[in-house]
């Protein structure tokens, strides 16, 4: 399989990514911006989700395309971030046409990072609308940062600091597909107490350390590791392809991406996680046959698993006392 140029979501033509990061707050926002409206869907499989305009992504709903996706910290307070992105899009003349009015379509998912030690005493209004607008203004093509940035700023997992990860792949017929994930899981991305990642079988080019799998996985390694009383959960993300797919087919693609979540996290999709994966097609490349969707679902699983491991591998601990240590603090 051909190697992707950057191994990032921006390997998909027509896609930009922007971050707003507030280390004092211990939170942030990431925006996935499409040059042109993209056909979109998504799936929620966690038991405690938070989102905005997520229901319109159901294949039975009328609106087919979105202008952007937003991933944010802040739990329900973070839902203001989509408003900031809408403001930027509206000023640019973007949006779904309703008579003489245009309404930017910006589905959003949030993760819970309110108990990670950052300063959440923001006064009357939460800062997320401004952070959303900042992330929109910073959206660019090409390389972008991973780890403790954007929506991954305040993310944690059961064992190590969480973060923002991304990975991409190219299908046998030349279609590109990529994932971007903010990893804030109730469960663990690593096996037992060691450095190895559950996603190790899918790693490419030593993108999260090249450690491979441990010689043995014991019953203790497989035992449940969760945050306990640190209920700061939810893994959120998006998988995007350049292949022309329908909204119903993209719904299936998002389900396949959740398979990648289940291969990279143990356990995943818990009652206190709000695990949500969006999916989109830029429609830049024609399909070559019926097998395209099957392979893209397979690759959606792989790039999501890889992105989750990269998010933890690239993360750095937040800069205040008692912050959760990063994987690199112990194993770099």
GUZA-587285 format. One record per residue (C-alpha): residue number from 1; chain; x, y, z. Coordinates in steps of 0.05 Angstrom, whole numbers. Each point is the difference from the previous one (the first is absolute). Layout:
(NUM A (X Y Z))
...
//
This chain:
(1 A (0 0 0))
(2 A (29 68 -18))
(3 A (25 43 57))
(4 A (-39 63 15))
(5 A (40 64 -7))
(6 A (-14 29 69))
(7 A (-38 -55 35))
(8 A (-51 52 21))
(9 A (-73 18 -14))
(10 A (25 56 -46))
(11 A (25 -53 -49))
(12 A (-72 4 -25))
(13 A (-4 55 -53))
(14 A (-47 56 19))
(15 A (6 -10 76))
(16 A (32 49 50))
(17 A (11 -9 75))
(18 A (6 54 53))
(19 A (13 -1 75))
(20 A (-13 47 57))
(21 A (39 -21 63))
(22 A (-6 30 69))
(23 A (50 -34 47))
(24 A (-23 40 61))
(25 A (-72 -21 -12))
(26 A (23 -71 -15))
(27 A (-45 -4 -60))
(28 A (-8 19 -73))
(29 A (-35 -7 -66))
(30 A (17 -32 -67))
(31 A (-36 18 -65))
(32 A (-2 -43 -63))
(33 A (-17 48 -57))
(34 A (-22 -21 -70))
(35 A (15 44 -60))
(36 A (-68 -19 -28))
(37 A (-60 -31 35))
(38 A (14 -74 13))
(39 A (-50 -57 3))
(40 A (0 -23 72))
(41 A (-27 -48 52))
(42 A (22 -28 67))
(43 A (-14 -48 57))
(44 A (-4 6 76))
(45 A (15 -65 38))
(46 A (20 27 68))
(47 A (-51 3 56))
(48 A (10 73 21))
(49 A (8 42 -64))
(50 A (-3 74 -9))
(51 A (-8 32 -68))
(52 A (-31 54 -44))
(53 A (-37 -14 -65))
(54 A (20 -73 5))
(55 A (-71 -25 -15))
(56 A (0 32 -69))
(57 A (56 -49 -19))
(58 A (-48 -58 2))
(59 A (-9 -25 -72))
(60 A (-76 11 4))
(61 A (8 75 13))
(62 A (-6 52 -54))
(63 A (66 38 2))
(64 A (54 -39 -37))
(65 A (62 43 7))
(66 A (40 36 53))
(67 A (48 59 -1))
(68 A (42 -21 59))
(69 A (6 -47 59))
(70 A (19 24 70))
(71 A (33 -41 55))
(72 A (4 34 68))
(73 A (15 -8 73))
(74 A (-43 33 53))
(75 A (-56 -51 5))
(76 A (-67 34 -14))
(77 A (32 69 9))
(78 A (43 -16 -60))
(79 A (-60 -3 -46))
(80 A (7 76 -8))
(81 A (60 -14 -45))
(82 A (-42 -17 -61))
(83 A (-31 70 5))
(84 A (69 31 -8))
(85 A (13 -42 -61))
(86 A (-68 18 -29))
(87 A (16 73 9))
(88 A (63 -7 -42))
(89 A (-36 -41 -54))
(90 A (-58 49 -3))
(91 A (47 58 -10))
(92 A (31 -40 -58))
(93 A (-69 -10 -31))
(94 A (-2 -74 14))
(95 A (-60 -41 20))
(96 A (-63 -38 -19))
(97 A (-45 45 -41))
(98 A (-68 15 29))
(99 A (-30 53 -45))
(100 A (45 60 4))
(101 A (34 -25 64))
(102 A (58 -48 7))
(103 A (8 -42 62))
(104 A (69 -33 10))
(105 A (-8 -74 18))
(106 A (51 -16 55))
(107 A (-12 -64 39))
(108 A (40 -4 64))
(109 A (20 -52 52))
(110 A (27 16 69))
(111 A (42 -37 51))
(112 A (0 8 75))
(113 A (65 33 26))
(114 A (-27 42 57))
(115 A (36 -38 55))
(116 A (71 -2 -27))
(117 A (29 54 45))
(118 A (-5 59 -48))
(119 A (-30 67 20))
(120 A (-74 -5 -18))
(121 A (-20 63 38))
(122 A (-16 38 -64))
(123 A (-54 47 28))
(124 A (-69 9 -29))
(125 A (12 -25 -71))
(126 A (42 -61 -20))
(127 A (57 16 -48))
(128 A (-17 -53 -52))
(129 A (-35 44 -52))
(130 A (64 42 -5))
(131 A (43 -62 -1))
(132 A (-43 -28 -56))
(133 A (9 63 -41))
(134 A (75 0 14))
(135 A (5 -72 -24))
(136 A (-39 17 -62))
(137 A (46 59 -15))
(138 A (61 -45 9))
(139 A (-25 -56 -45))
(140 A (52 -17 -53))
(141 A (19 -54 -48))
(142 A (64 -39 9))
(143 A (33 -21 65))
(144 A (-33 13 67))
(145 A (19 -16 72))
(146 A (-20 -63 38))
(147 A (-4 -18 73))
(148 A (-17 53 52))
(149 A (-32 49 -48))
(150 A (-70 21 -20))
(151 A (-54 -48 23))
(152 A (54 -45 28))
(153 A (28 52 47))
(154 A (-36 -23 63))
(155 A (-10 -72 -21))
(156 A (20 -58 46))
(157 A (-6 -76 0))
(158 A (0 -52 55))
(159 A (76 -4 1))
(160 A (32 58 -38))
(161 A (-14 69 -26))
(162 A (-46 -1 -60))
(163 A (6 44 -61))
(164 A (-16 12 -73))
(165 A (22 -51 -52))
(166 A (-5 -9 -75))
(167 A (17 -51 -52))
(168 A (-13 -12 -74))
(169 A (1 -54 -53))
(170 A (-10 -11 -75))
(171 A (-44 -55 -28))
(172 A (21 -48 -54))
(173 A (-40 42 -50))
(174 A (33 64 22))
(175 A (-53 29 46))
(176 A (26 38 61))
(177 A (-30 -8 69))
(178 A (22 30 67))
(179 A (-22 6 72))
(180 A (8 54 53))
(181 A (-17 -20 72))
(182 A (1 35 68))
(183 A (15 -56 49))
(184 A (-31 11 68))
(185 A (-19 -72 16))
(186 A (-27 -29 64))
(187 A (42 -61 -18))
(188 A (72 -12 -19))
(189 A (38 6 -66))
(190 A (59 -40 26))
(191 A (7 -73 20))
(192 A (5 -12 75))
(193 A (54 42 33))
(194 A (48 -2 -59))
(195 A (13 46 -59))
(196 A (-33 -41 -54))
(197 A (-63 25 -35))
(198 A (-62 -42 -13))
(199 A (3 28 -71))
(200 A (70 -28 -11))
(201 A (-20 -51 -54))
(202 A (-22 58 -45))
(203 A (59 47 9))
(204 A (36 28 -60))
(205 A (69 32 -5))
(206 A (10 -2 76))
(207 A (-52 55 6))
(208 A (-10 -14 74))
(209 A (67 -26 20))
(210 A (8 -64 -40))
(211 A (-1 -44 62))
(212 A (-44 -54 -29))
(213 A (-38 -46 46))
(214 A (24 -28 66))
(215 A (24 -73 1))
(216 A (-60 -20 42))
(217 A (-65 33 19))
(218 A (-20 -26 68))
(219 A (-67 -2 35))
(220 A (24 58 43))
(221 A (16 40 -64))
(222 A (-71 -13 -24))
(223 A (-32 21 65))
(224 A (-42 64 0))
(225 A (36 65 10))
(226 A (-46 61 4))
(227 A (4 69 29))
(228 A (-43 -18 60))
(229 A (-25 64 32))
(230 A (35 44 -52))
(231 A (-61 1 -44))
(232 A (32 41 -56))
(233 A (-17 -45 -58))
(234 A (-18 -4 -74))
(235 A (40 -12 -64))
(236 A (-23 41 -60))
(237 A (24 5 -71))
(238 A (-13 -2 -74))
(239 A (19 -43 -60))
(240 A (2 33 -68))
(241 A (10 -27 -71))
(242 A (5 30 -69))
(243 A (-42 -56 -30))
(244 A (-71 17 -21))
(245 A (-46 -32 51))
(246 A (-73 9 18))
(247 A (-23 23 69))
(248 A (-23 -71 15))
(249 A (67 -29 -21))
(250 A (36 51 43))
(251 A (-43 -22 59))
(252 A (28 -70 -11))
(253 A (70 29 -5))
(254 A (-7 33 68))
(255 A (-22 -67 30))
(256 A (63 -32 -28))
(257 A (41 56 31))
(258 A (-30 -18 67))
(259 A (29 -70 -11))
(260 A (68 34 0))
(261 A (-17 34 66))
(262 A (-16 -68 29))
(263 A (67 -28 -24))
(264 A (40 58 30))
(265 A (-36 9 67))
(266 A (-16 -50 54))
(267 A (-55 7 20))
(268 A (-36 47 -48))
(269 A (-71 24 -10))
(270 A (-14 0 75))
(271 A (-63 28 33))
(272 A (41 61 22))
(273 A (35 10 -67))
(274 A (-34 41 -54))
(275 A (39 -31 -57))
(276 A (-19 35 -65))
(277 A (30 -7 -70))
(278 A (-20 45 -58))
(279 A (12 -19 -72))
(280 A (4 41 -64))
(281 A (16 -4 -74))
(282 A (29 58 -39))
(283 A (-23 -35 -64))
(284 A (65 16 -37))
(285 A (10 -70 -29))
(286 A (-47 -46 -37))
(287 A (-13 -70 23))
(288 A (30 -57 -40))
(289 A (-47 -55 22))
(290 A (-42 -32 54))
(291 A (61 -22 39))
(292 A (22 71 14))
(293 A (-47 9 59))
(294 A (21 -67 30))
(295 A (73 18 -1))
(296 A (-13 70 26))
(297 A (-38 -29 59))
(298 A (60 -45 13))
(299 A (48 59 -4))
(300 A (-46 43 44))
(301 A (10 -52 55))
(302 A (75 3 -8))
(303 A (11 75 -5))
(304 A (-45 12 61))
(305 A (39 -51 42))
(306 A (66 30 -22))
(307 A (-24 72 14))
(308 A (-20 -18 70))
(309 A (68 -30 17))
(310 A (35 61 -31))
(311 A (-42 47 42))
(312 A (27 -31 64))
(313 A (71 -10 -27))
(314 A (6 73 -20))
(315 A (-31 30 63))
(316 A (36 41 53))
(317 A (-22 9 72))
(318 A (-37 64 16))
(319 A (45 52 35))
(320 A (-28 0 71))
(321 A (6 -42 63))
(322 A (-31 -69 3))
(323 A (-13 -1 -75))
(324 A (-5 -69 -29))
(325 A (68 -23 -27))
(326 A (9 -12 -74))
(327 A (22 -65 -32))
(328 A (65 35 -19))
(329 A (14 18 73))
(330 A (8 -74 15))
(331 A (21 -34 -64))
(332 A (31 51 -48))
//
